[in-house]
């Protein structure tokens, strides 16, 4: 009989909690990106954004996941997420000038 040492939380069983958790976290960061855009008029968050380092890292991760998706490799970036990001003007490839 399986037992749980995770504090007895029902959300730790059933297998659906992890995808929901990651979707919630993704949505939170997406909302932070929208806030950034409202202040800066673009979605070009620097990788090392001192005001919100987590957002800078998240944006870099979205670009990395997009590259994997384009290479037909496993990616956590769903078509819905691509659509959501593109709908707010997210730029996938940033070229250094």
N, CA, C and O atoms as CSV, one atom per row, in Angstrom:
chain,resi,resn,atom,element,x,y,z
A,1,UNK,N,N,0.852,-1.180,0.000
A,1,UNK,CA,C,0.000,0.000,0.000
A,1,UNK,C,C,0.891,1.234,0.000
A,1,UNK,O,O,1.695,1.403,0.917
A,2,UNK,N,N,0.771,2.111,-1.015
A,2,UNK,CA,C,1.602,3.316,-1.068
A,2,UNK,C,C,1.257,4.275,0.060
A,2,UNK,O,O,0.096,4.430,0.440
A,3,UNK,N,N,2.283,4.907,0.577
A,3,UNK,CA,C,2.071,5.939,1.593
A,3,UNK,C,C,2.693,7.228,1.120
A,3,UNK,O,O,3.569,7.233,0.255
A,4,UNK,N,N,2.236,8.312,1.691
A,4,UNK,CA,C,2.748,9.617,1.297
A,4,UNK,C,C,3.467,10.264,2.454
A,4,UNK,O,O,2.935,10.345,3.561
A,5,UNK,N,N,4.681,10.728,2.197
A,5,UNK,CA,C,5.439,11.477,3.187
A,5,UNK,C,C,5.503,12.947,2.817
A,5,UNK,O,O,6.375,13.671,3.298
A,6,UNK,N,N,4.588,13.394,1.967
A,6,UNK,CA,C,4.658,14.757,1.457
A,6,UNK,C,C,3.792,15.728,2.225
A,6,UNK,O,O,3.507,16.821,1.736
A,7,UNK,N,N,3.365,15.351,3.421
A,7,UNK,CA,C,2.565,16.271,4.201
A,7,UNK,C,C,1.081,16.027,4.070
A,7,UNK,O,O,0.276,16.783,4.614
A,8,UNK,N,N,0.705,14.977,3.352
A,8,UNK,CA,C,-0.691,14.611,3.271
A,8,UNK,C,C,-1.521,15.439,2.315
A,8,UNK,O,O,-2.749,15.362,2.350
A,9,UNK,N,N,-0.900,16.214,1.477
A,9,UNK,CA,C,-1.646,17.055,0.556
A,9,UNK,C,C,-2.287,16.215,-0.539
A,9,UNK,O,O,-1.611,15.425,-1.198
A,10,UNK,N,N,-3.576,16.384,-0.729
A,10,UNK,CA,C,-4.278,15.644,-1.767
A,10,UNK,C,C,-3.813,16.059,-3.154
A,10,UNK,O,O,-3.936,15.290,-4.107
A,11,UNK,N,N,-3.279,17.276,-3.274
A,11,UNK,CA,C,-2.843,17.744,-4.587
A,11,UNK,C,C,-1.595,17.023,-5.081
A,11,UNK,O,O,-1.232,17.159,-6.249
A,12,UNK,N,N,-0.941,16.267,-4.226
A,12,UNK,CA,C,0.246,15.540,-4.636
A,12,UNK,C,C,-0.076,14.199,-5.271
A,12,UNK,O,O,0.828,13.501,-5.730
A,13,UNK,N,N,-1.348,13.829,-5.305
A,13,UNK,CA,C,-1.719,12.566,-5.915
A,13,UNK,C,C,-2.573,12.816,-7.137
A,13,UNK,O,O,-3.113,13.908,-7.311
A,14,UNK,N,N,-2.698,11.819,-7.979
A,14,UNK,CA,C,-3.590,11.924,-9.110
A,14,UNK,C,C,-2.905,12.236,-10.415
A,14,UNK,O,O,-3.507,12.035,-11.470
A,15,UNK,N,N,-1.687,12.714,-10.403
A,15,UNK,CA,C,-0.950,12.918,-11.630
A,15,UNK,C,C,-1.244,14.213,-12.363
A,15,UNK,O,O,-0.451,14.605,-13.220
A,16,UNK,N,N,-2.331,14.891,-12.074
A,16,UNK,CA,C,-2.659,16.114,-12.795
A,16,UNK,C,C,-2.161,17.371,-12.095
A,16,UNK,O,O,-2.222,18.453,-12.679
A,17,UNK,N,N,-1.676,17.265,-10.876
A,17,UNK,CA,C,-1.273,18.459,-10.145
A,17,UNK,C,C,-0.036,19.111,-10.746
A,17,UNK,O,O,0.055,20.338,-10.777
A,18,UNK,N,N,0.920,18.315,-11.226
A,18,UNK,CA,C,2.139,18.895,-11.763
A,18,UNK,C,C,1.879,19.710,-13.025
A,18,UNK,O,O,2.349,20.845,-13.105
A,19,UNK,N,N,1.151,19.185,-14.023
A,19,UNK,CA,C,0.865,20.029,-15.195
A,19,UNK,C,C,0.102,21.299,-14.817
A,19,UNK,O,O,0.375,22.370,-15.358
A,20,UNK,N,N,-0.841,21.185,-13.901
A,20,UNK,CA,C,-1.580,22.372,-13.469
A,20,UNK,C,C,-0.662,23.370,-12.787
A,20,UNK,O,O,-0.773,24.577,-13.004
A,21,UNK,N,N,0.241,22.866,-11.967
A,21,UNK,CA,C,1.194,23.732,-11.270
A,21,UNK,C,C,2.066,24.466,-12.274
A,21,UNK,O,O,2.266,25.674,-12.155
A,22,UNK,N,N,2.589,23.743,-13.267
A,22,UNK,CA,C,3.462,24.378,-14.253
A,22,UNK,C,C,2.699,25.365,-15.110
A,22,UNK,O,O,3.237,26.410,-15.477
A,23,UNK,N,N,1.450,25.053,-15.437
A,23,UNK,CA,C,0.634,25.985,-16.215
A,23,UNK,C,C,0.382,27.257,-15.416
A,23,UNK,O,O,0.439,28.360,-15.960
A,24,UNK,N,N,0.104,27.102,-14.136
A,24,UNK,CA,C,-0.117,28.265,-13.267
A,24,UNK,C,C,1.137,29.123,-13.196
A,24,UNK,O,O,1.057,30.348,-13.291
A,25,UNK,N,N,2.297,28.490,-13.028
A,25,UNK,CA,C,3.554,29.241,-12.974
A,25,UNK,C,C,3.830,29.933,-14.309
A,25,UNK,O,O,4.286,31.076,-14.334
A,26,UNK,N,N,3.554,29.242,-15.418
A,26,UNK,CA,C,3.765,29.840,-16.733
A,26,UNK,C,C,2.871,31.070,-16.889
A,26,UNK,O,O,3.319,32.114,-17.364
A,27,UNK,N,N,1.628,30.944,-16.493
A,27,UNK,CA,C,0.679,32.065,-16.593
A,27,UNK,C,C,1.117,33.241,-15.716
A,27,UNK,O,O,0.964,34.396,-16.114
A,28,UNK,N,N,1.649,32.964,-14.553
A,28,UNK,CA,C,2.135,34.039,-13.681
A,28,UNK,C,C,3.266,34.802,-14.360
A,28,UNK,O,O,3.295,36.032,-14.333
A,29,UNK,N,N,4.190,34.078,-14.965
A,29,UNK,CA,C,5.301,34.744,-15.636
A,29,UNK,C,C,4.820,35.482,-16.890
A,29,UNK,O,O,5.325,36.558,-17.211
A,30,UNK,N,N,3.858,34.912,-17.584
A,30,UNK,CA,C,3.277,35.569,-18.750
A,30,UNK,C,C,2.650,36.899,-18.325
A,30,UNK,O,O,2.795,37.905,-19.019
A,31,UNK,N,N,1.962,36.905,-17.199
A,31,UNK,CA,C,1.377,38.145,-16.687
A,31,UNK,C,C,2.448,39.158,-16.311
A,31,UNK,O,O,2.256,40.361,-16.494
A,32,UNK,N,N,3.570,38.686,-15.790
A,32,UNK,CA,C,4.681,39.594,-15.495
A,32,UNK,C,C,5.249,40.175,-16.789
A,32,UNK,O,O,5.656,41.336,-16.829
A,33,UNK,N,N,5.272,39.359,-17.845
A,33,UNK,CA,C,5.711,39.855,-19.148
A,33,UNK,C,C,4.765,40.949,-19.648
A,33,UNK,O,O,5.215,41.956,-20.193
A,34,UNK,N,N,3.463,40.752,-19.463
A,34,UNK,CA,C,2.494,41.779,-19.865
A,34,UNK,C,C,2.713,43.078,-19.085
A,34,UNK,O,O,2.586,44.171,-19.636
A,35,UNK,N,N,3.037,42.949,-17.820
A,35,UNK,CA,C,3.337,44.134,-17.003
A,35,UNK,C,C,4.587,44.832,-17.535
A,35,UNK,O,O,4.616,46.057,-17.648
A,36,UNK,N,N,5.617,44.054,-17.859
A,36,UNK,CA,C,6.839,44.613,-18.430
A,36,UNK,C,C,6.508,45.365,-19.716
A,36,UNK,O,O,6.988,46.477,-19.934
A,37,UNK,N,N,5.687,44.750,-20.561
A,37,UNK,CA,C,5.327,45.377,-21.834
A,37,UNK,C,C,4.581,46.693,-21.610
A,37,UNK,O,O,4.791,47.658,-22.345
A,38,UNK,N,N,3.719,46.734,-20.609
A,38,UNK,CA,C,2.977,47.966,-20.339
A,38,UNK,C,C,3.906,49.106,-19.923
A,38,UNK,O,O,3.591,50.276,-20.140
A,39,UNK,N,N,5.042,48.769,-19.328
A,39,UNK,CA,C,6.011,49.782,-18.904
A,39,UNK,C,C,7.036,50.124,-19.981
A,39,UNK,O,O,7.507,51.260,-20.050
A,40,UNK,N,N,7.386,49.142,-20.828
A,40,UNK,CA,C,8.489,49.314,-21.776
A,40,UNK,C,C,8.062,49.305,-23.243
A,40,UNK,O,O,8.887,49.535,-24.127
A,41,UNK,N,N,6.789,49.042,-23.510
A,41,UNK,CA,C,6.223,49.014,-24.872
A,41,UNK,C,C,6.780,47.898,-25.749
A,41,UNK,O,O,6.599,47.935,-26.966
A,42,UNK,N,N,7.443,46.921,-25.173
A,42,UNK,CA,C,7.905,45.753,-25.915
A,42,UNK,C,C,8.047,44.578,-24.953
A,42,UNK,O,O,7.875,44.726,-23.744
A,43,UNK,N,N,8.363,43.416,-25.506
A,43,UNK,CA,C,8.542,42.201,-24.700
A,43,UNK,C,C,9.999,41.761,-24.653
A,43,UNK,O,O,10.293,40.612,-24.326
A,44,UNK,N,N,10.902,42.666,-24.974
A,44,UNK,CA,C,12.323,42.341,-25.064
A,44,UNK,C,C,13.009,42.455,-23.706
A,44,UNK,O,O,13.865,43.314,-23.498
A,45,UNK,N,N,12.625,41.590,-22.802
A,45,UNK,CA,C,13.195,41.586,-21.457
A,45,UNK,C,C,14.641,41.112,-21.549
A,45,UNK,O,O,14.906,40.046,-22.105
A,46,UNK,N,N,15.579,41.890,-21.011
A,46,UNK,CA,C,16.978,41.433,-21.024
A,46,UNK,C,C,17.148,40.141,-20.231
A,46,UNK,O,O,16.457,39.922,-19.236
A,47,UNK,N,N,18.052,39.304,-20.668
A,47,UNK,CA,C,18.305,38.036,-19.969
A,47,UNK,C,C,18.695,38.293,-18.516
A,47,UNK,O,O,18.316,37.540,-17.618
A,48,UNK,N,N,19.449,39.355,-18.297
A,48,UNK,CA,C,19.865,39.726,-16.937
A,48,UNK,C,C,19.141,41.006,-16.517
A,48,UNK,O,O,19.762,42.050,-16.318
A,49,UNK,N,N,17.836,40.904,-16.389
A,49,UNK,CA,C,16.981,42.030,-16.025
A,49,UNK,C,C,16.998,42.201,-14.511
A,49,UNK,O,O,16.353,41.437,-13.793
A,50,UNK,N,N,17.727,43.194,-14.024
A,50,UNK,CA,C,17.947,43.330,-12.584
A,50,UNK,C,C,16.660,43.605,-11.809
A,50,UNK,O,O,16.550,43.217,-10.646
A,51,UNK,N,N,15.690,44.265,-12.429
A,51,UNK,CA,C,14.435,44.556,-11.724
A,51,UNK,C,C,13.609,43.295,-11.483
A,51,UNK,O,O,12.800,43.249,-10.555
A,52,UNK,N,N,13.810,42.272,-12.317
A,52,UNK,CA,C,13.078,41.016,-12.166
A,52,UNK,C,C,13.883,39.905,-12.851
A,52,UNK,O,O,13.563,39.501,-13.969
A,53,UNK,N,N,14.926,39.414,-12.175
A,53,UNK,CA,C,15.784,38.394,-12.782
A,53,UNK,C,C,15.026,37.148,-13.230
A,53,UNK,O,O,15.385,36.518,-14.225
A,54,UNK,N,N,13.972,36.798,-12.486
A,54,UNK,CA,C,13.186,35.625,-12.835
A,54,UNK,C,C,12.513,35.804,-14.198
A,54,UNK,O,O,12.446,34.863,-14.988
A,55,UNK,N,N,12.022,36.998,-14.468
A,55,UNK,CA,C,11.376,37.268,-15.748
A,55,UNK,C,C,12.386,37.187,-16.889
A,55,UNK,O,O,12.089,36.616,-17.938
A,56,UNK,N,N,13.565,37.748,-16.694
A,56,UNK,CA,C,14.601,37.668,-17.721
A,56,UNK,C,C,14.960,36.233,-18.046
A,56,UNK,O,O,15.108,35.873,-19.214
A,57,UNK,N,N,15.101,35.417,-17.023
A,57,UNK,CA,C,15.421,34.001,-17.225
A,57,UNK,C,C,14.264,33.275,-17.904
A,57,UNK,O,O,14.487,32.423,-18.764
A,58,UNK,N,N,13.038,33.604,-17.525
A,58,UNK,CA,C,11.858,32.961,-18.111
A,58,UNK,C,C,11.758,33.267,-19.604
A,58,UNK,O,O,11.493,32.374,-20.409
A,59,UNK,N,N,11.969,34.524,-19.968
A,59,UNK,CA,C,11.916,34.917,-21.381
A,59,UNK,C,C,12.991,34.165,-22.169
A,59,UNK,O,O,12.727,33.673,-23.266
A,60,UNK,N,N,14.192,34.077,-21.617
A,60,UNK,CA,C,15.269,33.338,-22.287
A,60,UNK,C,C,14.880,31.864,-22.454
A,60,UNK,O,O,15.180,31.252,-23.479
A,61,UNK,N,N,14.218,31.306,-21.454
A,61,UNK,CA,C,13.781,29.915,-21.529
A,61,UNK,C,C,12.719,29.729,-22.614
A,61,UNK,O,O,12.728,28.722,-23.322
A,62,UNK,N,N,11.805,30.693,-22.749
A,62,UNK,CA,C,10.784,30.585,-23.800
A,62,UNK,C,C,11.436,30.556,-25.172
A,62,UNK,O,O,11.027,29.795,-26.049
A,63,UNK,N,N,12.447,31.385,-25.350
A,63,UNK,CA,C,13.158,31.403,-26.637
A,63,UNK,C,C,13.887,30.081,-26.880
A,63,UNK,O,O,13.897,29.566,-27.998
A,64,UNK,N,N,14.489,29.542,-25.836
A,64,UNK,CA,C,15.186,28.251,-25.967
A,64,UNK,C,C,14.190,27.150,-26.312
A,64,UNK,O,O,14.454,26.329,-27.190
A,65,UNK,N,N,13.055,27.126,-25.633
A,65,UNK,CA,C,12.038,26.116,-25.900
A,65,UNK,C,C,11.488,26.254,-27.323
A,65,UNK,O,O,11.163,25.254,-27.963
A,66,UNK,N,N,11.386,27.471,-27.807
A,66,UNK,CA,C,10.921,27.712,-29.172
A,66,UNK,C,C,11.916,27.149,-30.189
A,66,UNK,O,O,11.529,26.535,-31.183
A,67,UNK,N,N,13.206,27.371,-29.921
A,67,UNK,CA,C,14.233,26.803,-30.806
A,67,UNK,C,C,14.119,25.281,-30.856
A,67,UNK,O,O,14.209,24.683,-31.928
A,68,UNK,N,N,13.922,24.659,-29.702
A,68,UNK,CA,C,13.759,23.203,-29.658
A,68,UNK,C,C,12.537,22.776,-30.460
A,68,UNK,O,O,12.589,21.803,-31.212
A,69,UNK,N,N,11.444,23.502,-30.299
A,69,UNK,CA,C,10.213,23.196,-31.021
A,69,UNK,C,C,10.430,23.273,-32.526
A,69,UNK,O,O,9.971,22.406,-33.270
A,70,UNK,N,N,11.129,24.308,-32.971
A,70,UNK,CA,C,11.398,24.487,-34.402
A,70,UNK,C,C,12.310,23.396,-34.951
A,70,UNK,O,O,12.253,23.056,-36.132
A,71,UNK,N,N,13.156,22.851,-34.068
A,71,UNK,CA,C,14.060,21.766,-34.469
A,71,UNK,C,C,13.391,20.395,-34.334
A,71,UNK,O,O,14.028,19.356,-34.506
A,72,UNK,N,N,12.093,20.420,-34.021
A,72,UNK,CA,C,11.311,19.194,-33.832
A,72,UNK,C,C,11.863,18.322,-32.711
A,72,UNK,O,O,11.822,17.093,-32.776
A,73,UNK,N,N,12.379,18.988,-31.684
A,73,UNK,CA,C,12.863,18.310,-30.487
A,73,UNK,C,C,11.839,18.509,-29.375
A,73,UNK,O,O,10.991,19.397,-29.468
A,74,UNK,N,N,11.908,17.691,-28.321
A,74,UNK,CA,C,10.960,17.866,-27.219
A,74,UNK,C,C,11.032,19.282,-26.636
A,74,UNK,O,O,12.112,19.818,-26.391
A,75,UNK,N,N,9.855,19.866,-26.423
A,75,UNK,CA,C,9.763,21.227,-25.908
A,75,UNK,C,C,8.530,21.343,-25.019
A,75,UNK,O,O,7.519,20.678,-25.244
A,76,UNK,N,N,8.632,22.192,-24.016
A,76,UNK,CA,C,7.494,22.454,-23.142
A,76,UNK,C,C,6.614,23.573,-23.687
A,76,UNK,O,O,5.625,23.947,-23.056
A,77,UNK,N,N,6.958,24.094,-24.825
A,77,UNK,CA,C,6.229,25.222,-25.399
A,77,UNK,C,C,5.125,24.693,-26.316
A,77,UNK,O,O,5.394,24.163,-27.394
A,78,UNK,N,N,3.888,24.847,-25.868
A,78,UNK,CA,C,2.747,24.365,-26.642
A,78,UNK,C,C,2.369,25.385,-27.717
A,78,UNK,O,O,2.740,26.555,-27.622
A,79,UNK,N,N,1.633,24.944,-28.736
A,79,UNK,CA,C,1.150,25.902,-29.743
A,79,UNK,C,C,0.334,27.038,-29.129
A,79,UNK,O,O,0.392,28.170,-29.610
A,80,UNK,N,N,-0.417,26.751,-28.084
A,80,UNK,CA,C,-1.202,27.787,-27.399
A,80,UNK,C,C,-0.286,28.833,-26.772
A,80,UNK,O,O,-0.562,30.029,-26.854
A,81,UNK,N,N,0.791,28.392,-26.153
A,81,UNK,CA,C,1.740,29.328,-25.548
A,81,UNK,C,C,2.424,30.170,-26.614
A,81,UNK,O,O,2.612,31.373,-26.434
A,82,UNK,N,N,2.797,29.541,-27.724
A,82,UNK,CA,C,3.399,30.289,-28.836
A,82,UNK,C,C,2.421,31.372,-29.288
A,82,UNK,O,O,2.801,32.530,-29.467
A,83,UNK,N,N,1.169,30.985,-29.469
A,83,UNK,CA,C,0.139,31.933,-29.899
A,83,UNK,C,C,-0.032,33.067,-28.885
A,83,UNK,O,O,-0.125,34.234,-29.266
A,84,UNK,N,N,-0.072,32.725,-27.611
A,84,UNK,CA,C,-0.225,33.750,-26.564
A,84,UNK,C,C,0.934,34.735,-26.598
A,84,UNK,O,O,0.724,35.946,-26.523
A,85,UNK,N,N,2.150,34.225,-26.711
A,85,UNK,CA,C,3.318,35.100,-26.737
A,85,UNK,C,C,3.344,35.957,-28.001
A,85,UNK,O,O,3.628,37.153,-27.935
A,86,UNK,N,N,3.052,35.353,-29.139
A,86,UNK,CA,C,3.059,36.114,-30.385
A,86,UNK,C,C,1.965,37.178,-30.407
A,86,UNK,O,O,2.137,38.229,-31.024
A,87,UNK,N,N,0.847,36.915,-29.741
A,87,UNK,CA,C,-0.262,37.875,-29.737
A,87,UNK,C,C,0.076,39.172,-29.011
A,87,UNK,O,O,-0.589,40.189,-29.207
A,88,UNK,N,N,1.114,39.136,-28.166
A,88,UNK,CA,C,1.524,40.353,-27.456
A,88,UNK,C,C,2.830,40.928,-28.010
A,88,UNK,O,O,3.433,41.815,-27.407
A,89,UNK,N,N,3.258,40.412,-29.164
A,89,UNK,CA,C,4.435,40.968,-29.815
A,89,UNK,C,C,5.759,40.388,-29.365
A,89,UNK,O,O,6.800,41.030,-29.506
A,90,UNK,N,N,5.730,39.177,-28.824
A,90,UNK,CA,C,6.965,38.526,-28.389
A,90,UNK,C,C,7.836,38.240,-29.604
A,90,UNK,O,O,7.353,37.718,-30.608
A,91,UNK,N,N,9.106,38.578,-29.516
A,91,UNK,CA,C,10.065,38.336,-30.595
A,91,UNK,C,C,10.907,37.133,-30.201
A,91,UNK,O,O,11.526,37.116,-29.137
A,92,UNK,N,N,10.924,36.131,-31.065
A,92,UNK,CA,C,11.599,34.871,-30.746
A,92,UNK,C,C,13.099,34.951,-30.896
A,92,UNK,O,O,13.826,34.370,-30.090
A,93,UNK,N,N,13.582,35.653,-31.902
A,93,UNK,CA,C,15.018,35.704,-32.158
A,93,UNK,C,C,15.488,37.133,-31.990
A,93,UNK,O,O,15.080,38.021,-32.739
A,94,UNK,N,N,16.335,37.354,-31.018
A,94,UNK,CA,C,16.895,38.672,-30.752
A,94,UNK,C,C,18.313,38.680,-31.280
A,94,UNK,O,O,19.141,37.854,-30.893
A,95,UNK,N,N,18.578,39.599,-32.147
A,95,UNK,CA,C,19.920,39.727,-32.717
A,95,UNK,C,C,20.643,40.853,-31.995
A,95,UNK,O,O,20.082,41.929,-31.792
A,96,UNK,N,N,21.885,40.603,-31.609
A,96,UNK,CA,C,22.709,41.643,-31.006
A,96,UNK,C,C,23.150,42.624,-32.084
A,96,UNK,O,O,23.520,42.227,-33.189
A,97,UNK,N,N,23.107,43.886,-31.753
A,97,UNK,CA,C,23.511,44.915,-32.733
A,97,UNK,C,C,24.947,45.309,-32.515
A,97,UNK,O,O,25.471,46.158,-33.235
